[in-house]
Amino acid sequence: MPQEPPVSTCDPLYLPEVRRLRASGSQLVDPDGNPVRLRGINRSGLEYSPRAIPEDDLAQIAHVWGANVVRLPFNQDWALNGGRGLTADDYLALLDHAIEHLRCHGAYALLDLHWLDARRPF
């Protein structure tokens, strides 16, 4: 049975600002030219299991661990074709949910596309 993405608890009127970054020489900078240091971690799960990443996990990563970028590996086959009871749109909604919640907590998402053939038994 497909899992519905959790309802967002983010209030769009009070989101922290996650600004567009660009390269300037050997640094990443914000739109005002201020250097930005990214401190990140990997949060695996979506590449192997089509279940939502809990918002509490993402909040802890951002606020307790101090990460401002999170690598989110995801499954190419499920994103294009669906799988394990989910449509491609269902799976992409789970990915969107994680990205939205990272933004709510002032962090960037680094999407890592994994080529996995979910239909081939290993």
DSSP file with accessible surface (Angstrom, degrees, kcal/mol):
  #  RESIDUE AA STRUCTURE BP1 BP2  ACC     N-H-->O    O-->H-N    N-H-->O    O-->H-N    TCO  KAPPA ALPHA  PHI   PSI    X-CA   Y-CA   Z-CA
    1    1 A M              0   0  217      0, 0.0    85,-0.1     0, 0.0     0, 0.0   0.000 360.0 360.0 360.0 129.7    0.0    0.0    0.0
    2    2 A P        -     0   0   60      0, 0.0     2,-0.5     0, 0.0    84,-0.1  -0.288 360.0-128.0 -62.1 141.4    1.5    3.4   -1.0
    3    3 A Q        -     0   0   73     47,-0.3    91,-0.1     3,-0.0     0, 0.0  -0.798  18.5-132.1 -91.9 128.7    2.6    5.6    1.9
    4    4 A E        -     0   0  148     -2,-0.5    48,-0.2     1,-0.1     3,-0.1  -0.586  27.8-108.0 -75.9 139.4    1.2    9.1    1.8
    5    5 A P        -     0   0   39      0, 0.0    -1,-0.1     0, 0.0     3,-0.1  -0.433  44.4-102.6 -63.1 139.6    3.8   11.9    2.4
    6    6 A P        -     0   0   58      0, 0.0     2,-0.2     0, 0.0     3,-0.0  -0.261  39.8 -97.9 -60.5 153.1    3.3   13.4    5.8
    7    7 A V        -     0   0  134      1,-0.1     2,-0.1    -3,-0.1    -3,-0.0  -0.530  45.2-110.0 -71.4 136.6    1.6   16.7    6.0
    8    8 A S        -     0   0   36     -2,-0.2    -1,-0.1     1,-0.1    89,-0.0  -0.428  22.6-165.7 -70.4 139.2    4.1   19.5    6.3
    9    9 A T        +     0   0  103     -2,-0.1     2,-0.2     2,-0.1    -1,-0.1   0.291  54.5 117.6-101.6   6.2    4.3   21.4    9.6
   10   10 A a        -     0   0   23      1,-0.0     5,-0.1     2,-0.0    -2,-0.1  -0.552  60.1-143.3 -73.3 136.9    6.3   24.2    7.9
   11   11 A D    >   -     0   0   76     -2,-0.2     3,-2.2     1,-0.1    -2,-0.1  -0.904   5.5-152.3 -99.9 110.9    4.7   27.6    7.9
   12   12 A P  G >  S+     0   0  102      0, 0.0     3,-0.6     0, 0.0    -1,-0.1   0.737  93.0  60.2 -59.5 -19.6    5.6   29.2    4.6
   13   13 A L  G 3  S+     0   0  141      1,-0.2    -3,-0.0    -3,-0.0    -2,-0.0   0.685 111.2  39.0 -79.1 -16.4    5.3   32.7    6.2
   14   14 A Y  G <  S+     0   0  182     -3,-2.2    -1,-0.2     2,-0.0    -3,-0.1  -0.071  79.2 140.8-126.1  33.9    8.1   31.9    8.7
   15   15 A L    <   -     0   0   40     -3,-0.6    89,-0.1    -5,-0.1    90,-0.1  -0.569  55.5-114.3 -76.4 139.5   10.6   29.9    6.7
   16   16 A P        -     0   0   52      0, 0.0     2,-0.5     0, 0.0    90,-0.2  -0.375  41.8 -98.2 -63.8 153.4   14.3   30.6    7.3
   17   17 A E        -     0   0  150     89,-0.1     2,-0.6    87,-0.0    87,-0.0  -0.637  36.9-174.7 -80.8 121.8   16.0   32.0    4.3
   18   18 A V        -     0   0   36     -2,-0.5     2,-0.2    89,-0.1    89,-0.1  -0.945  22.7-157.1-112.9 102.6   17.9   29.5    2.3
   19   19 A R        -     0   0   61     -2,-0.6     2,-0.1     1,-0.1    -2,-0.0  -0.488  20.9 -97.4 -90.6 153.1   19.6   31.6   -0.3
   20   20 A R        -     0   0  213     -2,-0.2     2,-0.3     1,-0.0    -1,-0.1  -0.397  42.1-149.8 -63.1 137.9   20.9   30.7   -3.8
   21   21 A L        -     0   0   42      9,-0.1     2,-0.3    -2,-0.1     9,-0.2  -0.788  15.7-178.3-110.2 156.0   24.6   30.1   -3.8
   22   22 A R  E     -A   29   0A 129      7,-2.0     7,-3.0    -2,-0.3     2,-0.3  -0.960  30.8-102.1-145.9 161.8   27.2   30.6   -6.5
   23   23 A A  E     +A   28   0A  74     -2,-0.3     2,-0.4     5,-0.2     5,-0.2  -0.684  29.9 179.9 -86.6 138.9   30.9   30.0   -6.9
   24   24 A S  E >   -A   27   0A  56      3,-3.1     3,-2.0    -2,-0.3     2,-0.3  -0.888  66.6 -53.6-136.9 102.9   33.3   32.9   -6.7
   25   25 A G  T 3  S-     0   0   83     -2,-0.4    -1,-0.0     1,-0.3    -2,-0.0  -0.478 122.7 -18.8  64.0-122.6   36.8   31.8   -7.2
   26   26 A S  T 3  S+     0   0  128     -2,-0.3     2,-0.3    -3,-0.1    -1,-0.3   0.232 125.8  78.3-100.2  13.7   37.4   28.9   -4.7
   27   27 A Q  E <  S-A   24   0A 103     -3,-2.0    -3,-3.1    10,-0.0     2,-0.4  -0.865  72.3-127.9-122.3 155.8   34.4   29.8   -2.5
   28   28 A L  E     -AB  23  36A  67      8,-0.5     8,-2.8    -2,-0.3     2,-0.3  -0.857  36.9-173.8 -91.9 137.2   30.7   29.5   -2.4
   29   29 A V  E     -AB  22  35A   2     -7,-3.0    -7,-2.0    -2,-0.4     5,-0.0  -0.927  22.0-122.4-132.9 156.4   29.0   32.8   -1.8
   30   30 A D    >   -     0   0   21      4,-2.2     3,-2.4    -2,-0.3    -9,-0.1  -0.270  50.7 -84.1 -83.6 179.1   25.5   34.1   -1.1
   31   31 A P  T 3  S+     0   0   68      0, 0.0   -10,-0.1     0, 0.0    -1,-0.1   0.760 131.3  55.2 -60.8 -21.4   23.8   36.7   -3.4
   32   32 A D  T 3  S-     0   0  111      2,-0.1     0, 0.0     3,-0.0     0, 0.0   0.417 120.9-107.4 -88.6   0.1   25.5   39.5   -1.4
   33   33 A G  S <  S+     0   0   33     -3,-2.4     3,-0.0     1,-0.3    -9,-0.0   0.524  70.5 145.8  88.2   5.2   29.0   37.9   -2.0
   34   34 A N        -     0   0   84      1,-0.1    -4,-2.2    -5,-0.0    -1,-0.3  -0.620  55.0-110.2 -77.5 132.7   29.4   36.7    1.6
   35   35 A P  E     -B   29   0A  83      0, 0.0     2,-0.4     0, 0.0    -6,-0.3  -0.303  31.5-156.2 -61.4 142.8   31.3   33.4    1.8
   36   36 A V  E     -B   28   0A  38     -8,-2.8     2,-0.6    -6,-0.0    -8,-0.5  -0.990   3.8-154.7-123.9 128.9   29.2   30.4    2.9
   37   37 A R        -     0   0  179     -2,-0.4     2,-0.5   -10,-0.1    31,-0.0  -0.924  12.3-148.0-103.8 123.3   30.6   27.3    4.6
   38   38 A L        -     0   0   63     -2,-0.6     2,-0.5    29,-0.1    29,-0.1  -0.787  13.0-173.5 -92.1 131.4   28.6   24.1    4.1
   39   39 A R        +     0   0  140     -2,-0.5    29,-2.6    27,-0.1    30,-1.2  -0.983  24.8 166.0-122.7 115.1   28.6   21.6    6.9
   40   40 A G  E     -c   69   0B  48     -2,-0.5     2,-0.3    27,-0.2    30,-0.2  -0.787  28.9-165.0-135.6 171.7   26.8   18.5    5.9
   41   41 A I  E     -c   70   0B  55     28,-1.3    30,-2.9    -2,-0.3     2,-0.4  -0.898  31.3-105.6-140.7 170.9   26.0   14.9    6.4
   42   42 A N  E     -c   71   0B  72     -2,-0.3     2,-0.5    28,-0.2    30,-0.2  -0.839  22.3-169.3 -98.9 135.9   24.4   12.0    4.4
   43   43 A R        -     0   0   62     28,-2.7     3,-0.4    -2,-0.4    10,-0.0  -0.843  17.8-172.7-123.6  90.4   20.8   10.9    5.2
   44   44 A S        +     0   0   53     -2,-0.5    30,-0.1     1,-0.2    28,-0.0  -0.291  42.4  91.0 -76.5 170.5   20.3    7.7    3.4
   45   45 A G    >>  +     0   0   22     28,-0.1     4,-2.5     8,-0.0     3,-1.2  -0.274  67.0  75.0 142.2 -50.2   17.1    5.9    3.1
   46   46 A L  T 34 S+     0   0    1     -3,-0.4    29,-0.7    27,-0.3    28,-0.1   0.706  91.3  61.2 -70.9 -16.3   15.2    7.0    0.0
   47   47 A E  T 34 S+     0   0    9     26,-0.3    -1,-0.3    27,-0.2    27,-0.1   0.739 121.3  22.0 -79.8 -19.1   17.5    5.1   -2.3
   48   48 A Y  T <4 S+     0   0  137     -3,-1.2    -2,-0.2     1,-0.3    -1,-0.1   0.599 126.7  39.1-118.9 -20.6   16.5    1.7   -0.7
   49   49 A S     <  -     0   0   31     -4,-2.5     2,-2.2     2,-0.1    -1,-0.3  -0.974  65.5-141.4-140.4 122.9   13.2    2.3    0.9
   50   50 A P        +     0   0   15      0, 0.0     2,-0.4     0, 0.0   -47,-0.3  -0.343  63.7 117.8 -82.5  60.3   10.2    4.3   -0.4
   51   51 A R  S    S-     0   0  167     -2,-2.2    -2,-0.1    -6,-0.2   -47,-0.0  -0.974  70.4-100.8-125.6 145.1    9.3    5.8    3.1
   52   52 A A        -     0   0   15     -2,-0.4    43,-0.1   -48,-0.2    42,-0.1  -0.257  31.3-120.1 -62.2 143.4    9.3    9.4    4.1
   53   53 A I        -     0   0    4     41,-0.3    -1,-0.1     1,-0.1     5,-0.1  -0.754  40.2-109.8 -80.6 125.0   12.2   10.7    6.2
   54   54 A P    >>  -     0   0   64      0, 0.0     4,-1.5     0, 0.0     3,-0.7  -0.281  13.8-132.1 -60.7 139.7   10.7   11.9    9.5
   55   55 A E  H 3> S+     0   0   39      1,-0.2     4,-2.9     2,-0.2     5,-0.2   0.867 106.9  62.4 -59.1 -35.0   10.8   15.7    9.9
   56   56 A D  H 3> S+     0   0  128      1,-0.2     4,-2.3     2,-0.2    -1,-0.2   0.880 101.5  51.8 -59.3 -38.0   12.2   15.1   13.4
   57   57 A D  H <> S+     0   0   56     -3,-0.7     4,-2.4     2,-0.2    -1,-0.2   0.934 111.9  45.6 -61.9 -45.6   15.3   13.5   11.9
   58   58 A L  H  X S+     0   0    0     -4,-1.5     4,-2.1     1,-0.2    -2,-0.2   0.887 111.6  51.8 -67.8 -38.2   15.8   16.5    9.5
   59   59 A A  H  X S+     0   0   22     -4,-2.9     4,-3.2     2,-0.2     5,-0.5   0.919 110.9  48.1 -63.3 -43.5   15.2   19.0   12.4
   60   60 A Q  H  X>S+     0   0   91     -4,-2.3     5,-2.4    -5,-0.2     4,-1.7   0.919 109.1  53.6 -64.5 -41.8   17.8   17.2   14.5
   61   61 A I  H  <5S+     0   0    6     -4,-2.4     6,-2.3     3,-0.2    -1,-0.2   0.930 118.1  36.3 -57.1 -44.8   20.3   17.1   11.7
   62   62 A A  H  <5S+     0   0   12     -4,-2.1    -2,-0.2     4,-0.2    -1,-0.2   0.933 129.8  27.3 -76.0 -46.8   20.0   20.9   11.2
   63   63 A H  H  <5S+     0   0  123     -4,-3.2    -3,-0.2    -5,-0.2    -2,-0.2   0.852 129.8  31.3 -92.7 -36.9   19.6   22.1   14.7
   64   64 A V  T  <5S+     0   0  104     -4,-1.7    -3,-0.2    -5,-0.5    -4,-0.1   0.903 129.5  34.6 -88.7 -45.5   21.4   19.6   17.0
   65   65 A W  S   <S-     0   0  153     -5,-2.4    -3,-0.2     2,-0.1    -4,-0.1   0.636 100.9-131.0 -84.7 -16.4   24.1   18.5   14.6
   66   66 A G        +     0   0   41     -6,-0.4     2,-0.3     1,-0.2    -4,-0.2   0.693  48.4 155.8  77.2  20.8   24.5   21.9   13.0
   67   67 A A        -     0   0    7     -6,-2.3    -1,-0.2     1,-0.1   -27,-0.2  -0.596  25.1-177.1 -81.2 138.3   24.4   20.6    9.4
   68   68 A N  S    S+     0   0   37    -29,-2.6    40,-2.9    -2,-0.3     2,-0.3   0.321  73.4  43.8-114.8   6.7   23.3   23.2    6.7
   69   69 A V  E     -cd  40 108B  22    -30,-1.2   -28,-1.3    38,-0.2     2,-0.4  -0.978  65.7-166.8-146.9 138.1   23.4   20.7    3.8
   70   70 A V  E     -cd  41 109B   0     38,-2.2    40,-2.9    -2,-0.3     2,-0.5  -0.993  18.2-135.4-129.8 125.8   22.2   17.1    3.7
   71   71 A R  E     -cd  42 110B  78    -30,-2.9   -28,-2.7    -2,-0.4    40,-0.2  -0.691  20.4-168.3 -79.2 124.5   23.0   14.6    1.0
   72   72 A L  E     - d   0 111B   1     38,-3.0    40,-2.1    -2,-0.5     2,-0.2  -0.877   4.8-159.3-116.7  95.4   19.8   12.8    0.0
   73   73 A P  E     - d   0 112B   1      0, 0.0     2,-0.3     0, 0.0   -27,-0.3  -0.523  17.4-175.7 -69.1 141.2   20.5    9.7   -2.2
   74   74 A F  E     - d   0 113B  27     38,-2.4    40,-2.9    -2,-0.2     2,-0.6  -0.956  27.8-103.9-140.7 162.9   17.5    8.7   -4.2
   75   75 A N  E  >  - d   0 114B   3    -29,-0.7     4,-2.2    -2,-0.3     5,-0.2  -0.743  17.0-158.1 -95.2 117.5   16.6    5.8   -6.6
   76   76 A Q  H  > S+     0   0   55     38,-2.9     4,-2.2    -2,-0.6     5,-0.3   0.904  92.4  52.4 -58.9 -45.3   16.5    6.6  -10.3
   77   77 A D  H  >>S+     0   0   20     39,-0.8     4,-3.2    37,-0.3     5,-0.5   0.920 112.1  44.7 -63.2 -42.5   14.2    3.7  -11.2
   78   78 A W  H  >5S+     0   0    5      3,-0.2     4,-1.5     1,-0.2    13,-0.2   0.873 111.6  53.6 -69.7 -34.6   11.6    4.7   -8.6
   79   79 A A  H  <5S+     0   0   13     -4,-2.2    -1,-0.2     1,-0.2    -2,-0.2   0.865 121.2  31.4 -66.2 -34.5   11.8    8.3   -9.6
   80   80 A L  H  <5S+     0   0  114     -4,-2.2    -2,-0.2    -5,-0.2     8,-0.2   0.837 140.2  12.4 -90.2 -36.3   11.1    7.4  -13.3
   81   81 A N  H  <5S-     0   0   91     -4,-3.2    -3,-0.2    -5,-0.3     7,-0.2   0.465  92.8-128.2-123.7  -6.9    8.9    4.4  -13.0
   82   82 A G     << -     0   0    1     -4,-1.5     2,-0.3    -5,-0.5     5,-0.2  -0.155  29.9-171.9  75.0 178.7    7.7    4.0   -9.4
   83   83 A G  B >   +E   86   0C  18      3,-2.0     3,-1.7    -5,-0.1    -1,-0.1  -0.851  50.8  45.0 164.5 160.9    8.1    0.7   -7.5
   84   84 A R  T 3  S-     0   0  175      1,-0.3     3,-0.1    -2,-0.3    -2,-0.0   0.882 133.4 -45.8  52.0  43.0    7.3   -1.1   -4.3
   85   85 A G  T 3  S+     0   0   50      1,-0.2     2,-0.4   -83,-0.1    -1,-0.3   0.446 118.1 107.8  85.6   0.3    3.7    0.0   -4.5
   86   86 A L  B <   -E   83   0C  12     -3,-1.7    -3,-2.0   -84,-0.1    -1,-0.2  -0.865  62.6-132.7-110.5 147.1    4.4    3.6   -5.3
   87   87 A T     >  -     0   0   76     -2,-0.4     4,-2.3    -5,-0.2    -5,-0.3  -0.441  35.5-104.8 -80.5 167.1    4.0    5.5   -8.5
   88   88 A A  H  > S+     0   0   20      1,-0.2     4,-2.8     2,-0.2     5,-0.2   0.915 124.7  52.8 -58.6 -40.3    6.8    7.7   -9.7
   89   89 A D  H  > S+     0   0  126      1,-0.2     4,-2.0     2,-0.2    -1,-0.2   0.893 107.4  51.3 -64.3 -38.9    4.8   10.8   -8.5
   90   90 A D  H  > S+     0   0   45      2,-0.2     4,-1.5     1,-0.2    -1,-0.2   0.924 112.0  46.7 -60.8 -45.9    4.3    9.2   -5.1
   91   91 A Y  H  X S+     0   0    1     -4,-2.3     4,-1.8   -13,-0.2     3,-0.2   0.929 111.4  50.3 -64.5 -43.9    8.1    8.6   -4.8
   92   92 A L  H  X S+     0   0   59     -4,-2.8     4,-3.0     1,-0.2    -1,-0.2   0.852 105.3  58.1 -64.6 -31.3    8.9   12.1   -6.0
   93   93 A A  H  X S+     0   0   33     -4,-2.0     4,-2.3     2,-0.2    -1,-0.2   0.883 104.5  51.4 -64.6 -36.4    6.5   13.5   -3.4
   94   94 A L  H  X S+     0   0    0     -4,-1.5     4,-1.8    -3,-0.2   -41,-0.3   0.913 111.6  47.0 -65.1 -40.6    8.5   11.8   -0.7
   95   95 A L  H  X S+     0   0    8     -4,-1.8     4,-2.3     2,-0.2    -2,-0.2   0.934 111.4  50.6 -65.8 -44.3   11.6   13.4   -2.0
   96   96 A D  H  X S+     0   0  100     -4,-3.0     4,-2.9     1,-0.2     5,-0.2   0.888 106.7  56.3 -58.9 -39.9    9.9   16.8   -2.2
   97   97 A H  H  X S+     0   0   10     -4,-2.3     4,-2.3     2,-0.2    -1,-0.2   0.930 108.0  46.5 -59.1 -45.9    8.8   16.4    1.4
   98   98 A A  H  X S+     0   0    0     -4,-1.8     4,-2.3     2,-0.2    -2,-0.2   0.933 113.3  48.9 -64.1 -43.0   12.4   15.9    2.6
   99   99 A I  H  X S+     0   0   53     -4,-2.3     4,-2.3     1,-0.2    -2,-0.2   0.927 111.2  50.4 -62.5 -44.6   13.6   18.9    0.6
  100  100 A E  H  X S+     0   0   83     -4,-2.9     4,-2.3     1,-0.2    -1,-0.2   0.918 111.2  48.1 -60.7 -43.8   10.8   21.1    1.9
  101  101 A H  H  X S+     0   0    0     -4,-2.3     4,-1.1     2,-0.2    -1,-0.2   0.867 108.6  53.1 -71.4 -32.7   11.6   20.1    5.5
  102  102 A L  H ><>S+     0   0    0     -4,-2.3     5,-2.9     1,-0.2     3,-0.7   0.945 110.0  49.2 -62.9 -43.4   15.3   20.7    5.1
  103  103 A R  H ><5S+     0   0  127     -4,-2.3     3,-2.0     1,-0.3    -2,-0.2   0.905 105.3  58.0 -60.7 -40.5   14.4   24.2    3.8
  104  104 A a  H 3<5S+     0   0   15     -4,-2.3    -1,-0.3     1,-0.3    -2,-0.2   0.792 109.5  45.5 -58.4 -28.7   12.1   24.7    6.8
  105  105 A H  T <<5S-     0   0   34     -4,-1.1    -1,-0.3    -3,-0.7    -2,-0.2   0.159 123.6-103.2-104.2  18.0   15.1   24.1    9.0
  106  106 A G  T < 5S+     0   0   27     -3,-2.0     2,-0.3     1,-0.2    -3,-0.2   0.739  79.5 125.3  75.3  24.9   17.5   26.3    7.1
  107  107 A A      < -     0   0    3     -5,-2.9   -38,-0.2    -6,-0.1     2,-0.2  -0.870  54.7-127.1-120.7 152.9   19.4   23.6    5.3
  108  108 A Y  E     -d   69   0B  56    -40,-2.9   -38,-2.2    -2,-0.3     2,-0.5  -0.615  19.1-133.2 -89.3 153.0   20.1   22.8    1.7
  109  109 A A  E     -d   70   0B  34     -2,-0.2     2,-0.7   -40,-0.2   -38,-0.2  -0.920   9.6-159.3-106.6 131.0   19.4   19.4    0.0
  110  110 A L  E     -d   71   0B 104    -40,-2.9   -38,-3.0    -2,-0.5     2,-0.4  -0.945  17.4-147.9-107.1 106.5   22.2   17.8   -2.1
  111  111 A L  E     -d   72   0B  82     -2,-0.7     2,-0.6   -40,-0.2   -40,-0.1  -0.665  11.8-167.4 -83.2 127.9   20.4   15.3   -4.4
  112  112 A D  E     -d   73   0B  48    -40,-2.1   -38,-2.4    -2,-0.4     2,-0.5  -0.918  11.8-147.7-119.4 102.7   22.4   12.3   -5.2
  113  113 A L  E     -d   74   0B  94     -2,-0.6     2,-0.5   -40,-0.2   -38,-0.2  -0.572  13.2-162.1 -74.9 120.3   20.9   10.2   -8.1
  114  114 A H  E     -d   75   0B  43    -40,-2.9   -38,-2.9    -2,-0.5     2,-1.0  -0.902  15.5-136.7-104.1 130.5   21.6    6.5   -7.6
  115  115 A W        +     0   0  162     -2,-0.5     2,-0.4   -40,-0.2   -40,-0.1  -0.778  42.3 155.1 -85.5 106.6   21.2    4.2  -10.6
  116  116 A L        -     0   0   43     -2,-1.0     2,-1.0     0, 0.0   -39,-0.8  -1.000  40.8-141.8-133.4 134.8   19.4    1.2   -9.1
  117  117 A D    >   -     0   0   50     -2,-0.4     3,-1.3     1,-0.2    -2,-0.1  -0.819  17.3-173.9 -96.8  96.2   17.3   -1.2  -11.0
  118  118 A A  T 3  S+     0   0   41     -2,-1.0    -1,-0.2     1,-0.2   -34,-0.1   0.654  79.2  58.9 -67.6 -14.2   14.5   -1.9   -8.5
  119  119 A R  T 3  S+     0   0  146     -3,-0.1    -1,-0.2     2,-0.1    -2,-0.0   0.597  87.2  84.6 -91.9 -11.8   13.0   -4.6  -10.7
  120  120 A R  S <  S-     0   0  128     -3,-1.3     2,-0.1     1,-0.0    -3,-0.1  -0.808  78.2-131.9 -95.1 121.2   16.1   -6.8  -10.8
  121  121 A P              0   0  115      0, 0.0    -2,-0.1     0, 0.0    -3,-0.0  -0.460 360.0 360.0 -69.5 143.4   16.4   -9.2   -7.9
  122  122 A F              0   0  186     -2,-0.1     0, 0.0     0, 0.0     0, 0.0  -0.811 360.0 360.0-109.2 360.0   19.9   -9.3   -6.3
